[in-house]
Amino acid sequence: MQRDELADFLRRRREAIRPAEVGIAEGARRRTAGLRREEVAMLAGMSVDYVVRLEQGRSSRPSTQLLGALARALRLSDDERDHLFHLAGHQPPPAEGVARMARAGLIRMLDLLGDTPAFVLSDLGEVLAQNRASVLLQGDHTGFTGDRRYLAFRWFTEHDTRRDHPAEERGRQARRMVADLRATAGRRAGDPDVEGLVARLKAASAEFRALWDAHEVAVRRADRKTIPNPRVGPVRVDCETLMTPDQGQLLLVLTPADAEAREKLELLWVLGVEEFA
């Protein structure tokens, strides 16, 4: 681990980012160049003290999970992200296949969407990155581990995941998830990650087994659904999906389906800005 080089790189990348690029109001009294350390900590989901120790070269070697979070928070390019991993003494995530890190270009698109909820999803249904509007609407879905990081696994094995969704939408959402996973399994035939997830879902859920045996296939595209939110109630959204060329990662953009949904999203954004301030 190259502590001094790592500290210098993190500090310089933090100072090079304008707050507006990550959805943070600059304010009239800002004197710090770029982002403040507490803002990086908030974006990366770690303590301010740890960010300080990293920038001062006093930390232990960060894990690959922490490095991934810092790469997302600092909006690093793919080359910068790999450099970050090397400085910390880790091998960067593989370029081939489906890496468990959102592509840098998709992260930048999340920033450009501003107060429109959007998130990056792997083709197995793992949320890789979210913008702040998405977190305010759906909660933070990037911290799950094991099989719980897959949306389909939580949907079919945890009652709380679907409990607050409208009853009339649950069956359709379940079919869509399985049909999309079917398409991925066909495209990635023989991939142990895909086969293992399907096998564990079959073992855990009779409903999943029945839907899988129906052999419906449909890649995730445009959709309309209701997202429960504890602060403003259910929000009806249209979901538009953009895919990377290899179909390994997807950018999902959520827009209000009606005037009521628009008002609720605007209220959530205001509440979020006030809390951060």
TIMIMI-498341 format. One line per field, with one value per residue: x, y, z of N, C-alpha, C in turn; residue number from 1; residue in three letters. Coordinates in steps of 0.05 Angstrom, whole numbers, plus 5000, padded with zeros to 4 digits. Example, Ala and Ser with C-alpha at 12.3 -4.5 7.8 and 13.67 -1.06 7.14 Angstrom:
# TIMIMI-498341
nu [5264  5257];
nv [4886  4955];
nw [5156  5142];
cau [5246  5273];
cav [4910  4979];
caw [5156  5143];
cu [5264  5258];
cv [4934  5001];
cw [5156  5157];
k [1  2];
r [ALA  SER];
This chain:
# TIMIMI-498341
nu [5017  5012  5016  5025  5021  4970  4940  4951  4929  4874  4861  4871  4834  4786  4787  4781  4730  4668  4616  4564  4567  4557  4507  4502  4488  4526  4529  4536  4577  4619  4685  4722  4760  4730  4700  4679  4709  4670  4629  4647  4650  4596  4575  4603  4588  4616  4655  4672  4720  4750  4758  4789  4835  4852  4867  4908  4946  4946  4916  4893  4899  4850  4789  4767  4714  4707  4741  4714  4668  4691  4710  4662  4641  4678  4674  4708  4744  4748  4803  4825  4800  4823  4876  4870  4859  4907  4943  4925  4941  4912  4885  4853  4782  4759  4763  4736  4675  4621  4632  4629  4622  4597  4600  4643  4624  4569  4561  4572  4529  4488  4498  4487  4433  4412  4360  4327  4307  4352  4388  4441  4443  4462  4462  4443  4412  4433  4440  4485  4499  4471  4438  4428  4374  4349  4362  4334  4282  4278  4310  4375  4405  4454  4485  4478  4496  4522  4472  4431  4440  4418  4361  4319  4327  4316  4263  4236  4247  4242  4192  4182  4204  4167  4121  4099  4087  4037  3984  3963  4004  4044  4047  4057  4107  4138  4138  4163  4215  4234  4230  4267  4314  4316  4329  4380  4406  4404  4436  4484  4502  4523  4552  4577  4560  4509  4482  4487  4458  4406  4397  4398  4354  4313  4314  4298  4248  4183  4148  4183  4205  4161  4150  4198  4197  4157  4182  4183  4209  4238  4272  4291  4258  4222  4176  4121  4109  4093  4125  4137  4142  4163  4157  4128  4089  4061  4092  4080  4114  4146  4190  4249  4296  4364  4416  4483  4529  4545  4504  4512  4507  4456  4423  4374  4322  4277  4217  4164  4098  4051  4019  4014  4053  4098  4097  4107  4159  4187  4179  4207  4259  4268  4264  4307  4351  4346  4356  4410  4435];
nv [4976  5043  5092  5149  5166  5149  5181  5232  5228  5219  5267  5305  5291  5298  5354  5370  5365  5396  5415  5417  5379  5331  5336  5371  5431  5491  5537  5601  5609  5575  5555  5516  5484  5447  5387  5380  5342  5316  5314  5278  5233  5226  5215  5168  5134  5126  5139  5206  5212  5168  5183  5228  5204  5172  5212  5234  5196  5158  5113  5044  4991  5003  4966  4930  4941  4990  5021  5019  5047  5098  5109  5116  5159  5200  5204  5177  5162  5102  5090  5121  5097  5045  5060  5079  5031  5004  5037  5027  4975  4934  4890  4917  4916  4867  4880  4851  4814  4817  4866  4882  4936  4999  5026  5080  5119  5113  5128  5183  5198  5190  5233  5276  5272  5295  5316  5275  5211  5156  5096  5047  4982  4914  4859  4817  4838  4868  4927  4974  5028  5090  5153  5212  5226  5177  5148  5176  5165  5108  5086  5065  5017  4994  4970  4916  4847  4783  4737  4772  4819  4817  4837  4802  4759  4779  4794  4745  4717  4747  4773  4826  4856  4860  4874  4927  4941  4953  4905  4889  4895  4861  4808  4817  4844  4803  4765  4794  4800  4747  4733  4768  4750  4700  4714  4734  4688  4657  4687  4686  4632  4576  4605  4607  4643  4659  4610  4591  4629  4621  4568  4572  4605  4573  4533  4562  4585  4567  4595  4622  4577  4558  4601  4603  4554  4565  4590  4642  4697  4760  4818  4869  4929  4987  5007  5013  5029  5026  5056  5046  5094  5115  5167  5201  5169  5122  5125  5136  5116  5121  5077  5078  5043  5039  5006  4980  4967  4912  4891  4882  4919  4964  5026  5055  5099  5138  5169  5216  5190  5219  5281  5282  5246  5275  5319  5293  5273  5321  5341  5303  5313  5365  5357  5323  5356  5395  5364  5349  5398];
nw [5000  4982  5020  5023  4970  4959  4995  4974  4923  4934  4961  4922  4882  4909  4916  4865  4848  4835  4879  4856  4817  4841  4861  4905  4937  4930  4962  4996  5033  5026  5030  5020  4970  4919  4943  5011  5065  5097  5062  5023  5056  5067  5016  5004  5044  5093  5153  5173  5200  5181  5128  5136  5159  5117  5079  5106  5107  5148  5154  5159  5109  5061  5046  4987  4980  5005  4973  4925  4939  4949  4898  4870  4898  4888  4834  4797  4737  4696  4691  4732  4776  4774  4785  4837  4864  4856  4884  4936  4943  4920  4870  4813  4796  4748  4678  4640  4630  4679  4721  4791  4798  4783  4718  4701  4665  4670  4723  4718  4687  4724  4758  4723  4718  4763  4803  4788  4801  4795  4780  4777  4752  4756  4708  4736  4774  4816  4853  4835  4839  4860  4850  4891  4892  4880  4926  4964  4948  4945  4985  5007  4968  4960  4997  5010  5023  5002  4977  4984  4959  4909  4875  4860  4893  4945  4936  4929  4975  5021  5059  5073  5032  4990  5014  5020  4969  4919  4919  4871  4835  4847  4827  4772  4775  4797  4755  4715  4737  4738  4684  4662  4687  4663  4610  4618  4637  4591  4556  4584  4586  4622  4659  4723  4764  4749  4744  4796  4827  4806  4821  4877  4885  4866  4904  4948  4940  4923  4891  4856  4830  4802  4767  4739  4712  4676  4635  4613  4576  4578  4568  4613  4605  4588  4639  4685  4752  4822  4875  4942  4995  5058  5075  5040  5020  4971  4907  4841  4784  4720  4690  4655  4616  4602  4568  4573  4519  4523  4552  4605  4647  4671  4664  4701  4699  4735  4727  4744  4740  4740  4760  4816  4832  4815  4849  4898  4890  4885  4936  4967  4950  4968  5024  5031  5017  5057  5103  5095  5096];
cau [5000  5028  4999  5028  5010  4941  4930  4953  4910  4847  4858  4869  4809  4765  4788  4776  4701  4650  4593  4541  4570  4546  4481  4504  4488  4552  4525  4551  4599  4638  4713  4738  4761  4719  4682  4689  4713  4645  4612  4657  4642  4567  4571  4615  4577  4636  4658  4690  4746  4765  4766  4812  4859  4862  4880  4933  4964  4947  4896  4900  4892  4821  4780  4758  4687  4711  4753  4692  4651  4705  4711  4636  4637  4696  4668  4733  4742  4757  4832  4830  4792  4844  4899  4864  4862  4936  4956  4917  4952  4892  4880  4828  4762  4765  4750  4718  4652  4605  4645  4610  4625  4584  4619  4647  4606  4542  4562  4570  4502  4472  4502  4474  4404  4405  4339  4312  4318  4364  4407  4454  4436  4475  4442  4433  4394  4447  4443  4513  4502  4447  4441  4416  4345  4341  4364  4312  4258  4278  4329  4401  4405  4481  4500  4471  4518  4513  4450  4412  4446  4402  4333  4301  4329  4301  4235  4224  4253  4237  4165  4182  4212  4144  4097  4087  4080  4009  3980  3957  4028  4065  4050  4070  4135  4152  4142  4184  4242  4242  4234  4292  4336  4317  4343  4408  4416  4408  4459  4509  4499  4546  4564  4570  4546  4481  4471  4486  4436  4381  4394  4391  4327  4295  4313  4287  4221  4166  4138  4204  4207  4138  4154  4221  4188  4140  4201  4178  4234  4234  4293  4280  4257  4204  4157  4108  4105  4089  4146  4128  4161  4152  4153  4108  4070  4067  4099  4076  4135  4153  4218  4261  4321  4385  4435  4510  4530  4547  4480  4520  4497  4433  4416  4345  4314  4250  4204  4137  4078  4029  4025  4017  4080  4117  4097  4119  4187  4197  4180  4229  4284  4270  4269  4335  4369  4344  4370  4439  4443];
cav [5000  5068  5110  5178  5170  5146  5205  5254  5224  5224  5295  5321  5285  5312  5383  5376  5361  5417  5403  5414  5354  5308  5343  5386  5460  5502  5555  5626  5610  5553  5564  5493  5477  5421  5376  5377  5314  5305  5308  5253  5212  5221  5202  5142  5118  5119  5160  5229  5206  5150  5198  5244  5187  5165  5235  5241  5173  5145  5092  5017  4988  5001  4942  4935  4953  5019  5034  5022  5069  5123  5114  5126  5186  5219  5204  5170  5148  5074  5090  5132  5077  5025  5072  5079  5004  4997  5051  5014  4948  4914  4888  4930  4898  4858  4895  4834  4803  4837  4874  4891  4965  5013  5039  5109  5135  5112  5145  5210  5202  5193  5260  5294  5270  5313  5308  5253  5186  5138  5078  5028  4955  4893  4843  4798  4852  4881  4956  4981  5056  5106  5181  5219  5225  5149  5139  5189  5152  5079  5077  5056  4989  4986  4959  4888  4828  4756  4736  4794  4841  4813  4845  4779  4741  4792  4794  4719  4704  4765  4784  4856  4869  4865  4879  4953  4945  4947  4877  4884  4897  4842  4785  4826  4849  4777  4753  4810  4794  4720  4733  4782  4732  4680  4725  4735  4660  4648  4701  4678  4603  4564  4623  4596  4662  4659  4584  4588  4645  4608  4544  4580  4616  4550  4519  4579  4595  4552  4614  4626  4553  4557  4622  4595  4532  4575  4597  4667  4712  4788  4835  4892  4953  5007  4996  5032  5015  5042  5052  5055  5111  5119  5195  5214  5149  5109  5143  5123  5125  5107  5068  5075  5028  5042  4984  4982  4950  4883  4885  4874  4938  4980  5051  5057  5126  5138  5195  5215  5182  5238  5306  5275  5234  5296  5335  5277  5272  5347  5344  5286  5326  5388  5345  5313  5379  5407  5347  5350  5425];
caw [5000  4980  5036  5017  4943  4961  5008  4956  4901  4944  4967  4897  4868  4924  4912  4837  4842  4844  4893  4838  4801  4856  4871  4930  4934  4938  4985  4995  5053  5021  5026  5012  4942  4914  4964  5039  5073  5107  5039  5012  5074  5063  4990  5004  5065  5113  5173  5166  5212  5164  5104  5145  5163  5090  5067  5121  5105  5174  5156  5150  5081  5057  5032  4959  4981  5012  4950  4906  4949  4945  4869  4862  4910  4875  4805  4784  4712  4699  4695  4759  4795  4775  4799  4865  4874  4856  4907  4961  4944  4911  4841  4806  4786  4721  4657  4625  4645  4693  4745  4811  4802  4761  4699  4706  4648  4681  4747  4710  4678  4748  4767  4705  4721  4784  4822  4777  4812  4775  4792  4759  4760  4740  4694  4756  4792  4838  4850  4837  4845  4860  4856  4917  4889  4882  4954  4978  4940  4949  5005  4997  4962  4952  5020  5016  5018  4996  4958  4989  4941  4885  4879  4857  4917  4966  4929  4932  5000  5044  5057  5076  5007  4973  5031  5017  4941  4914  4915  4842  4819  4856  4808  4747  4781  4800  4729  4701  4748  4729  4655  4656  4695  4643  4588  4626  4638  4563  4545  4598  4590  4634  4678  4750  4780  4742  4751  4825  4836  4798  4837  4904  4885  4863  4930  4969  4934  4905  4871  4836  4814  4783  4746  4722  4695  4655  4614  4600  4572  4571  4578  4628  4589  4600  4658  4703  4777  4846  4895  4969  5009  5084  5082  5024  5011  4945  4885  4815  4767  4695  4691  4629  4620  4582  4572  4562  4495  4529  4568  4632  4666  4661  4678  4704  4705  4745  4724  4755  4721  4741  4775  4844  4836  4812  4874  4919  4885  4891  4965  4977  4944  4987  5050  5031  5018  5084  5123  5091  5105];
cu [5018  5012  5001  5016  4980  4928  4930  4932  4881  4842  4854  4844  4786  4764  4781  4746  4685  4626  4569  4543  4559  4520  4480  4505  4514  4549  4544  4576  4620  4666  4731  4737  4749  4700  4695  4692  4687  4626  4621  4649  4613  4562  4582  4604  4597  4639  4677  4718  4763  4774  4790  4837  4870  4877  4906  4953  4967  4928  4908  4892  4862  4813  4771  4731  4689  4722  4731  4674  4665  4707  4685  4633  4653  4693  4693  4726  4751  4787  4839  4822  4813  4869  4894  4868  4892  4950  4949  4927  4933  4893  4854  4808  4767  4750  4730  4695  4636  4618  4624  4615  4612  4605  4620  4628  4578  4540  4559  4542  4483  4474  4486  4444  4394  4383  4320  4323  4328  4383  4418  4450  4452  4454  4432  4415  4407  4449  4472  4518  4475  4454  4425  4385  4335  4342  4341  4286  4256  4293  4354  4402  4433  4496  4494  4495  4505  4490  4430  4417  4430  4373  4315  4303  4314  4271  4222  4229  4247  4210  4165  4189  4188  4119  4083  4080  4051  4005  3976  3981  4048  4069  4064  4100  4151  4158  4163  4212  4252  4247  4260  4316  4338  4333  4373  4421  4421  4433  4485  4508  4525  4560  4557  4556  4516  4469  4468  4463  4409  4377  4386  4363  4307  4292  4298  4258  4206  4154  4158  4206  4185  4141  4177  4213  4170  4156  4193  4204  4227  4255  4280  4281  4239  4184  4144  4102  4102  4111  4137  4150  4149  4146  4131  4087  4078  4071  4097  4097  4136  4183  4229  4289  4339  4407  4462  4510  4531  4523  4487  4511  4475  4431  4386  4338  4284  4238  4175  4117  4054  4037  4029  4044  4102  4119  4111  4149  4200  4199  4202  4255  4289  4277  4298  4355  4370  4359  4400  4449  4444];
cv [5025  5090  5139  5184  5168  5171  5228  5252  5230  5253  5311  5316  5298  5341  5390  5374  5385  5404  5398  5389  5330  5315  5357  5416  5472  5520  5579  5626  5589  5564  5541  5489  5449  5413  5378  5348  5301  5299  5282  5230  5205  5206  5174  5123  5109  5143  5182  5223  5188  5165  5216  5228  5178  5188  5243  5218  5158  5121  5064  5013  4985  4976  4950  4948  4983  5034  5038  5045  5096  5130  5126  5155  5207  5219  5198  5157  5119  5073  5100  5111  5054  5035  5072  5051  4996  5011  5039  4985  4927  4913  4901  4909  4891  4875  4878  4824  4825  4843  4885  4920  4978  5027  5069  5126  5135  5128  5174  5217  5205  5222  5280  5294  5286  5302  5288  5227  5167  5120  5059  5000  4936  4876  4820  4812  4862  4910  4963  5010  5069  5135  5187  5218  5197  5140  5151  5174  5123  5069  5068  5026  4979  4972  4930  4870  4801  4756  4759  4818  4840  4819  4820  4762  4753  4790  4767  4705  4721  4778  4814  4870  4877  4874  4905  4959  4939  4918  4870  4884  4875  4819  4793  4831  4823  4764  4767  4803  4767  4720  4747  4764  4709  4689  4726  4708  4650  4661  4693  4649  4592  4581  4614  4616  4662  4632  4580  4604  4632  4584  4551  4591  4593  4536  4535  4586  4578  4570  4619  4601  4552  4577  4614  4573  4541  4585  4622  4683  4740  4805  4860  4917  4974  4994  5019  5017  5036  5036  5063  5072  5118  5148  5208  5194  5138  5130  5127  5133  5108  5101  5063  5063  5033  5021  4992  4963  4920  4874  4877  4893  4955  5005  5054  5085  5126  5166  5194  5208  5201  5262  5300  5264  5256  5313  5319  5276  5299  5351  5327  5300  5349  5377  5335  5335  5392  5390  5349  5377  5426];
cw [5000  4993  5027  4989  4944  4974  4989  4934  4911  4949  4942  4882  4883  4918  4883  4830  4852  4857  4875  4822  4815  4870  4898  4924  4945  4962  4983  5012  5048  5015  5017  4982  4938  4936  4991  5045  5083  5084  5025  5029  5070  5037  4989  5025  5085  5132  5163  5177  5194  5139  5112  5147  5136  5077  5081  5121  5131  5176  5151  5121  5077  5041  5003  4959  4987  4988  4929  4913  4944  4915  4859  4873  4896  4845  4789  4757  4716  4705  4723  4780  4797  4789  4829  4878  4876  4880  4933  4963  4936  4880  4834  4796  4757  4701  4641  4642  4658  4719  4765  4818  4778  4744  4704  4690  4659  4707  4740  4700  4702  4758  4749  4708  4745  4803  4810  4787  4790  4790  4771  4770  4743  4727  4712  4777  4817  4834  4855  4845  4844  4862  4881  4915  4891  4911  4970  4972  4949  4973  4991  4993  4955  4974  5026  5009  5012  4975  4961  4971  4915  4891  4879  4882  4940  4961  4935  4959  5025  5041  5057  5050  4990  4988  5024  4987  4937  4907  4885  4825  4825  4837  4783  4752  4784  4773  4713  4710  4737  4699  4647  4664  4675  4619  4594  4626  4610  4551  4558  4605  4601  4655  4707  4768  4775  4750  4781  4837  4830  4816  4865  4906  4882  4890  4951  4965  4914  4884  4849  4818  4793  4760  4727  4703  4673  4631  4599  4599  4564  4584  4591  4610  4603  4618  4674  4729  4799  4866  4922  4981  5036  5090  5066  5013  4984  4923  4859  4795  4741  4696  4663  4632  4596  4588  4561  4538  4501  4546  4596  4654  4653  4678  4678  4714  4712  4742  4734  4733  4720  4758  4805  4850  4833  4837  4897  4915  4892  4922  4977  4973  4963  5015  5052  5033  5045  5105  5120  5101  5136];
k [1  2  3  4  5  6  7  8  9  10  11  12  13  14  15  16  17  18  19  20  21  22  23  24  25  26  27  28  29  30  31  32  33  34  35  36  37  38  39  40  41  42  43  44  45  46  47  48  49  50  51  52  53  54  55  56  57  58  59  60  61  62  63  64  65  66  67  68  69  70  71  72  73  74  75  76  77  78  79  80  81  82  83  84  85  86  87  88  89  90  91  92  93  94  95  96  97  98  99  100  101  102  103  104  105  106  107  108  109  110  111  112  113  114  115  116  117  118  119  120  121  122  123  124  125  126  127  128  129  130  131  132  133  134  135  136  137  138  139  140  141  142  143  144  145  146  147  148  149  150  151  152  153  154  155  156  157  158  159  160  161  162  163  164  165  166  167  168  169  170  171  172  173  174  175  176  177  178  179  180  181  182  183  184  185  186  187  188  189  190  191  192  193  194  195  196  197  198  199  200  201  202  203  204  205  206  207  208  209  210  211  212  213  214  215  216  217  218  219  220  221  222  223  224  225  226  227  228  229  230  231  232  233  234  235  236  237  238  239  240  241  242  243  244  245  246  247  248  249  250  251  252  253  254  255  256  257  258  259  260  261  262  263  264  265  266  267  268  269  270  271  272  273  274  275  276  277];
r [MET  GLN  ARG  ASP  GLU  LEU  ALA  ASP  PHE  LEU  ARG  ARG  ARG  ARG  GLU  ALA  ILE  ARG  PRO  ALA  GLU  VAL  GLY  ILE  ALA  GLU  GLY  ALA  ARG  ARG  ARG  THR  ALA  GLY  LEU  ARG  ARG  GLU  GLU  VAL  ALA  MET  LEU  ALA  GLY  MET  SER  VAL  ASP  TYR  VAL  VAL  ARG  LEU  GLU  GLN  GLY  ARG  SER  SER  ARG  PRO  SER  THR  GLN  LEU  LEU  GLY  ALA  LEU  ALA  ARG  ALA  LEU  ARG  LEU  SER  ASP  ASP  GLU  ARG  ASP  HIS  LEU  PHE  HIS  LEU  ALA  GLY  HIS  GLN  PRO  PRO  PRO  ALA  GLU  GLY  VAL  ALA  ARG  MET  ALA  ARG  ALA  GLY  LEU  ILE  ARG  MET  LEU  ASP  LEU  LEU  GLY  ASP  THR  PRO  ALA  PHE  VAL  LEU  SER  ASP  LEU  GLY  GLU  VAL  LEU  ALA  GLN  ASN  ARG  ALA  SER  VAL  LEU  LEU  GLN  GLY  ASP  HIS  THR  GLY  PHE  THR  GLY  ASP  ARG  ARG  TYR  LEU  ALA  PHE  ARG  TRP  PHE  THR  GLU  HIS  ASP  THR  ARG  ARG  ASP  HIS  PRO  ALA  GLU  GLU  ARG  GLY  ARG  GLN  ALA  ARG  ARG  MET  VAL  ALA  ASP  LEU  ARG  ALA  THR  ALA  GLY  ARG  ARG  ALA  GLY  ASP  PRO  ASP  VAL  GLU  GLY  LEU  VAL  ALA  ARG  LEU  LYS  ALA  ALA  SER  ALA  GLU  PHE  ARG  ALA  LEU  TRP  ASP  ALA  HIS  GLU  VAL  ALA  VAL  ARG  ARG  ALA  ASP  ARG  LYS  THR  ILE  PRO  ASN  PRO  ARG  VAL  GLY  PRO  VAL  ARG  VAL  ASP  CYS  GLU  THR  LEU  MET  THR  PRO  ASP  GLN  GLY  GLN  LEU  LEU  LEU  VAL  LEU  THR  PRO  ALA  ASP  ALA  GLU  ALA  ARG  GLU  LYS  LEU  GLU  LEU  LEU  TRP  VAL  LEU  GLY  VAL  GLU  GLU  PHE  ALA];
